[in-house]
């Protein structure tokens, strides 16, 4: 015997004189409707979850971009600090070379240590003599290292295989200064460098200044660091006003910019 279908009736009774509205829905239809609603609810939950996950990923992406930007800024600052430290170390090396303290001092012997200890003990007891004090005083440092840029300007040509010095572009007539204390060994005309000055600085260094408009020193003249020795020009084989400047160590050309402390 076939089971009788059960129904649920929905009745709407208006307050006015219209006939009431009634709708009969079977239990089977209600179950189907419930399944459909449950499916829609599940789909809505999944949609909200996926949208939330996408939104979270987007927010994380923005946070990562900001973090990457901060790291890039920190890296740029670090690179700048490294450049500054490198410049400081380079200047320190120049100063040590100029002052003659770039090499490690010789080790003291036992006799020197004993003599130094005895001298300190005598000084503490008030037995030091003026002669011994003067004998132990350090000698003044000679400015024989070419440590200053000889003319104010900008480098138009660096040192290379075929160029033993640097070219410093400057205005014609600007003063050319001696890079260190020394003795003028040549001051005259050269077919290539025009009016040329060569200065010997002690036993190690020598400097050369070429293409000058006028020379202000003579051979065998002692000069001091910073003294004006010539005026910038374009004599000899030159394409414009500039100073050709060379530094030689024991006769071998070296990069002059290594020793500069004012550039």
The 8 nearest C-alpha neighbors of each residue, nearest first, counted from 0:
[[1, 2, 3, 4, 5, 27, 6, 26],
 [2, 0, 3, 4, 5, 27, 6, 25],
 [1, 3, 0, 4, 5, 6, 27, 26],
 [2, 4, 1, 5, 0, 6, 25, 26],
 [5, 3, 2, 6, 25, 26, 27, 1],
 [6, 4, 25, 26, 3, 7, 27, 24],
 [7, 5, 25, 24, 26, 23, 8, 4],
 [6, 8, 24, 23, 25, 9, 26, 5],
 [7, 9, 23, 22, 24, 10, 6, 21],
 [8, 10, 22, 21, 23, 7, 11, 24],
 [11, 9, 21, 20, 8, 22, 12, 19],
 [10, 12, 20, 19, 21, 13, 9, 22],
 [13, 11, 19, 10, 20, 14, 18, 17],
 [14, 12, 15, 19, 11, 17, 16, 18],
 [15, 13, 12, 16, 17, 19, 18, 11],
 [16, 14, 13, 17, 18, 12, 19, 11],
 [15, 17, 18, 14, 13, 19, 12, 20],
 [18, 16, 15, 19, 13, 14, 12, 20],
 [17, 19, 16, 20, 12, 13, 15, 11],
 [20, 18, 12, 11, 13, 17, 21, 10],
 [21, 19, 11, 10, 12, 18, 22, 9],
 [20, 22, 10, 9, 11, 19, 8, 23],
 [23, 21, 9, 8, 10, 24, 20, 7],
 [22, 24, 8, 7, 6, 9, 25, 21],
 [25, 23, 7, 6, 8, 28, 22, 26],
 [24, 26, 6, 28, 27, 5, 7, 29],
 [25, 27, 29, 28, 6, 5, 30, 24],
 [26, 28, 30, 25, 29, 31, 24, 4],
 [29, 27, 31, 25, 30, 26, 32, 24],
 [28, 30, 26, 32, 27, 31, 33, 25],
 [31, 29, 33, 27, 32, 28, 26, 34],
 [30, 32, 28, 34, 33, 29, 35, 27],
 [33, 31, 29, 35, 30, 34, 28, 36],
 [32, 34, 30, 36, 31, 35, 37, 29],
 [35, 33, 37, 31, 32, 36, 38, 30],
 [34, 36, 32, 38, 33, 37, 39, 31],
 [37, 35, 39, 33, 38, 34, 40, 32],
 [36, 38, 40, 34, 39, 35, 33, 41],
 [39, 37, 41, 35, 36, 40, 42, 34],
 [38, 40, 42, 36, 37, 41, 43, 35],
 [39, 41, 37, 43, 38, 42, 36, 44],
 [42, 40, 44, 38, 43, 39, 37, 45],
 [41, 43, 39, 45, 40, 44, 46, 38],
 [42, 44, 46, 40, 41, 45, 39, 47],
 [45, 43, 41, 47, 46, 42, 48, 40],
 [46, 44, 48, 42, 47, 43, 49, 41],
 [45, 47, 43, 49, 44, 48, 42, 50],
 [46, 48, 50, 44, 45, 49, 51, 43],
 [49, 47, 45, 51, 46, 50, 44, 52],
 [50, 48, 52, 46, 51, 47, 45, 53],
 [49, 51, 53, 47, 52, 48, 46, 54],
 [50, 52, 54, 48, 49, 53, 47, 55],
 [53, 51, 49, 55, 54, 50, 56, 48],
 [52, 54, 56, 50, 55, 51, 49, 57],
 [53, 55, 51, 57, 52, 56, 50, 58],
 [56, 54, 52, 58, 57, 53, 51, 59],
 [55, 57, 59, 53, 58, 54, 60, 52],
 [58, 56, 60, 54, 59, 55, 53, 61],
 [57, 59, 55, 61, 60, 56, 54, 62],
 [60, 58, 62, 56, 57, 61, 63, 55],
 [61, 59, 57, 63, 58, 62, 56, 64],
 [60, 62, 64, 58, 63, 59, 65, 57],
 [61, 63, 59, 65, 60, 64, 66, 58],
 [64, 62, 66, 60, 61, 65, 67, 59],
 [65, 63, 61, 67, 66, 62, 68, 60],
 [64, 66, 68, 62, 63, 67, 69, 61],
 [65, 67, 63, 69, 68, 64, 62, 70],
 [68, 66, 70, 64, 69, 65, 63, 71],
 [67, 69, 65, 71, 66, 70, 64, 72],
 [68, 70, 66, 72, 71, 67, 73, 65],
 [71, 69, 73, 67, 72, 68, 74, 66],
 [70, 72, 74, 68, 69, 73, 67, 75],
 [71, 73, 75, 69, 74, 70, 76, 68],
 [72, 74, 70, 76, 75, 71, 77, 69],
 [75, 73, 77, 71, 72, 76, 70, 78],
 [76, 74, 72, 78, 77, 73, 71, 79],
 [75, 77, 79, 73, 74, 78, 80, 72],
 [78, 76, 74, 80, 79, 75, 73, 81],
 [79, 77, 81, 75, 80, 76, 74, 82],
 [78, 80, 76, 82, 77, 81, 83, 75],
 [79, 81, 77, 83, 82, 78, 84, 76],
 [80, 82, 78, 84, 79, 83, 85, 77],
 [83, 81, 85, 79, 80, 84, 86, 78],
 [82, 84, 80, 86, 85, 81, 87, 79],
 [85, 83, 87, 81, 86, 82, 80, 88],
 [84, 86, 82, 88, 83, 87, 81, 89],
 [85, 87, 89, 83, 84, 88, 90, 82],
 [88, 86, 84, 90, 85, 89, 91, 83],
 [89, 87, 91, 85, 90, 86, 84, 92],
 [90, 88, 86, 92, 91, 87, 85, 93],
 [91, 89, 93, 87, 92, 88, 86, 94],
 [92, 90, 88, 94, 89, 93, 87, 95],
 [91, 93, 89, 95, 90, 94, 96, 88],
 [94, 92, 90, 96, 258, 91, 95, 97],
 [93, 95, 97, 91, 96, 92, 98, 90],
 [96, 94, 101, 100, 92, 98, 97, 93],
 [95, 97, 99, 93, 101, 94, 98, 92],
 [96, 98, 94, 144, 95, 99, 93, 146],
 [99, 97, 95, 96, 100, 94, 140, 101],
 [98, 100, 96, 97, 101, 95, 102, 140],
 [99, 101, 95, 102, 98, 96, 103, 97],
 [102, 100, 95, 96, 99, 103, 92, 98],
 [101, 103, 100, 104, 99, 96, 95, 105],
 [102, 104, 105, 101, 100, 106, 99, 95],
 [105, 103, 102, 106, 100, 107, 101, 99],
 [106, 104, 107, 103, 102, 108, 111, 100],
 [105, 107, 104, 108, 103, 111, 109, 112],
 [108, 106, 111, 105, 112, 109, 110, 104],
 [107, 109, 111, 110, 112, 106, 113, 105],
 [108, 110, 112, 111, 113, 107, 114, 106],
 [111, 109, 113, 112, 108, 114, 107, 115],
 [112, 110, 114, 108, 113, 109, 115, 107],
 [111, 113, 115, 109, 110, 114, 116, 108],
 [114, 112, 116, 110, 111, 115, 117, 109],
 [113, 115, 111, 117, 116, 112, 110, 118],
 [116, 114, 118, 112, 117, 113, 111, 119],
 [117, 115, 113, 119, 114, 118, 112, 120],
 [116, 118, 114, 120, 115, 119, 113, 121],
 [117, 119, 115, 121, 120, 116, 114, 122],
 [120, 118, 122, 116, 121, 117, 123, 115],
 [119, 121, 117, 123, 122, 118, 116, 124],
 [122, 120, 126, 124, 118, 123, 119, 127],
 [121, 123, 127, 119, 125, 124, 120, 126],
 [122, 124, 120, 121, 125, 119, 126, 127],
 [123, 125, 121, 122, 126, 120, 127, 119],
 [126, 124, 122, 123, 127, 121, 128, 120],
 [125, 127, 121, 122, 124, 128, 123, 120],
 [128, 126, 122, 125, 121, 131, 129, 132],
 [127, 129, 131, 130, 132, 126, 122, 125],
 [130, 128, 132, 131, 133, 127, 134, 126],
 [131, 129, 133, 128, 132, 134, 127, 135],
 [132, 130, 134, 128, 133, 129, 135, 127],
 [133, 131, 129, 135, 134, 130, 136, 128],
 [134, 132, 136, 130, 131, 135, 129, 137],
 [133, 135, 131, 132, 136, 130, 137, 129],
 [134, 136, 132, 133, 131, 137, 130, 138],
 [137, 135, 133, 134, 132, 138, 131, 139],
 [138, 136, 135, 139, 134, 133, 140, 132],
 [137, 139, 140, 136, 141, 135, 134, 133],
 [140, 138, 141, 137, 136, 142, 98, 99],
 [139, 141, 138, 142, 98, 99, 143, 137],
 [142, 140, 143, 139, 180, 98, 144, 97],
 [143, 141, 180, 144, 179, 140, 224, 97],
 [142, 144, 200, 179, 180, 141, 201, 145],
 [143, 145, 97, 146, 142, 179, 204, 200],
 [146, 144, 178, 179, 147, 143, 258, 259],
 [145, 147, 259, 258, 144, 260, 178, 179],
 [148, 146, 259, 178, 261, 260, 145, 149],
 [147, 149, 150, 259, 261, 178, 262, 146],
 [150, 148, 176, 178, 175, 147, 177, 151],
 [151, 149, 175, 148, 152, 176, 174, 167],
 [150, 152, 169, 149, 153, 148, 173, 167],
 [153, 151, 169, 168, 167, 150, 154, 170],
 [152, 154, 167, 168, 155, 169, 151, 166],
 [153, 155, 167, 156, 166, 168, 157, 152],
 [154, 156, 166, 167, 168, 153, 157, 165],
 [157, 155, 166, 165, 154, 158, 167, 164],
 [158, 156, 165, 159, 166, 154, 155, 164],
 [157, 159, 164, 165, 162, 163, 254, 156],
 [160, 158, 162, 161, 157, 163, 164, 165],
 [159, 161, 162, 163, 158, 164, 157, 252],
 [162, 160, 159, 163, 158, 164, 157, 165],
 [161, 163, 159, 158, 164, 160, 165, 157],
 [164, 162, 158, 252, 245, 161, 159, 160],
 [165, 163, 245, 158, 244, 162, 254, 243],
 [164, 166, 157, 158, 244, 156, 243, 167],
 [165, 167, 243, 156, 155, 242, 154, 244],
 [168, 166, 154, 242, 153, 241, 155, 152],
 [167, 169, 241, 153, 152, 155, 154, 166],
 [170, 168, 152, 241, 240, 167, 171, 151],
 [169, 171, 173, 172, 240, 231, 168, 241],
 [172, 170, 231, 232, 240, 173, 169, 230],
 [171, 173, 231, 230, 170, 232, 174, 212],
 [172, 174, 231, 230, 171, 170, 175, 169],
 [175, 173, 230, 227, 229, 176, 231, 172],
 [174, 176, 229, 150, 230, 227, 149, 228],
 [177, 175, 227, 149, 225, 226, 228, 178],
 [176, 178, 225, 224, 226, 179, 149, 228],
 [177, 179, 145, 147, 224, 149, 146, 176],
 [180, 178, 224, 145, 143, 177, 142, 144],
 [181, 179, 223, 224, 143, 142, 222, 200],
 [180, 182, 200, 199, 222, 221, 198, 179],
 [181, 183, 221, 199, 198, 220, 219, 222],
 [184, 182, 198, 218, 219, 220, 185, 197],
 [185, 183, 218, 198, 197, 219, 182, 199],
 [186, 184, 197, 218, 196, 183, 187, 198],
 [187, 185, 196, 218, 217, 195, 197, 216],
 [186, 188, 195, 194, 185, 189, 196, 214],
 [187, 189, 194, 193, 195, 190, 186, 192],
 [188, 190, 193, 192, 191, 194, 195, 187],
 [191, 189, 193, 235, 192, 188, 236, 194],
 [190, 192, 235, 236, 189, 193, 237, 210],
 [193, 191, 209, 235, 210, 189, 190, 195],
 [235, 194, 192, 234, 189, 210, 188, 190],
 [195, 193, 188, 211, 210, 187, 209, 189],
 [194, 196, 209, 187, 208, 186, 193, 188],
 [197, 195, 186, 208, 185, 207, 198, 209],
 [196, 198, 207, 185, 184, 206, 183, 208],
 [199, 197, 183, 206, 182, 184, 205, 181],
 [200, 198, 205, 182, 181, 201, 204, 183],
 [201, 199, 181, 204, 143, 205, 180, 198],
 [200, 202, 203, 143, 199, 204, 181, 205],
 [201, 203, 204, 200, 249, 199, 205, 248],
 [202, 204, 249, 248, 201, 200, 205, 247],
 [205, 203, 248, 200, 247, 199, 249, 202],
 [204, 206, 199, 247, 200, 198, 246, 248],
 [207, 205, 246, 198, 245, 197, 247, 199],
 [206, 208, 197, 245, 244, 196, 198, 209],
 [209, 207, 244, 196, 195, 243, 197, 242],
 [208, 210, 195, 192, 243, 211, 242, 194],
 [211, 209, 234, 193, 192, 233, 194, 232],
 [212, 210, 232, 231, 194, 213, 209, 230],
 [211, 213, 232, 230, 231, 234, 233, 194],
 [214, 212, 230, 211, 229, 215, 194, 232],
 [213, 215, 229, 216, 228, 230, 194, 211],
 [214, 216, 228, 229, 213, 217, 227, 230],
 [217, 215, 228, 214, 220, 186, 218, 229],
 [218, 216, 186, 220, 219, 183, 215, 185],
 [217, 219, 183, 185, 184, 220, 186, 216],
 [220, 218, 183, 184, 182, 217, 221, 185],
 [219, 221, 183, 218, 182, 217, 222, 216],
 [222, 220, 182, 181, 183, 219, 223, 180],
 [223, 221, 181, 180, 182, 220, 226, 224],
 [222, 224, 180, 226, 225, 179, 181, 177],
 [223, 225, 179, 180, 177, 178, 226, 222],
 [224, 226, 176, 177, 223, 178, 227, 179],
 [227, 225, 176, 177, 223, 224, 228, 222],
 [228, 226, 176, 175, 174, 229, 225, 177],
 [227, 229, 215, 216, 176, 175, 226, 214],
 [230, 228, 214, 215, 175, 213, 227, 174],
 [229, 231, 174, 172, 213, 175, 173, 212],
 [232, 230, 211, 172, 171, 173, 212, 242],
 [231, 233, 212, 211, 240, 171, 210, 234],
 [232, 234, 240, 210, 239, 237, 211, 241],
 [235, 233, 193, 210, 232, 211, 212, 237],
 [193, 236, 234, 192, 191, 237, 190, 210],
 [235, 237, 191, 192, 234, 238, 193, 190],
 [236, 238, 233, 239, 235, 234, 210, 240],
 [237, 239, 236, 233, 240, 241, 234, 235],
 [240, 238, 233, 237, 241, 232, 168, 234],
 [241, 239, 233, 232, 171, 169, 170, 168],
 [240, 242, 168, 169, 167, 231, 232, 239],
 [243, 241, 167, 166, 209, 210, 244, 231],
 [242, 244, 166, 209, 208, 165, 167, 210],
 [245, 243, 208, 164, 165, 207, 242, 166],
 [244, 246, 164, 207, 206, 163, 255, 165],
 [247, 245, 206, 255, 252, 253, 205, 207],
 [246, 248, 252, 251, 250, 205, 204, 253],
 [247, 249, 204, 251, 250, 203, 252, 253],
 [248, 250, 203, 251, 247, 204, 202, 205],
 [249, 251, 247, 248, 252, 205, 204, 203],
 [250, 252, 247, 248, 249, 253, 246, 204],
 [253, 251, 247, 246, 163, 248, 250, 254],
 [254, 252, 247, 246, 255, 251, 248, 163],
 [253, 255, 256, 257, 158, 164, 246, 252],
 [256, 254, 257, 246, 258, 253, 245, 164],
 [257, 255, 259, 258, 254, 148, 262, 165],
 [258, 256, 255, 259, 254, 93, 89, 253],
 [257, 259, 146, 93, 256, 255, 145, 260],
 [260, 258, 146, 147, 256, 261, 257, 148],
 [259, 261, 262, 146, 147, 90, 258, 93],
 [260, 262, 147, 259, 148, 146, 258, 90],
 [261, 260, 259, 148, 147, 256, 151, 258]]
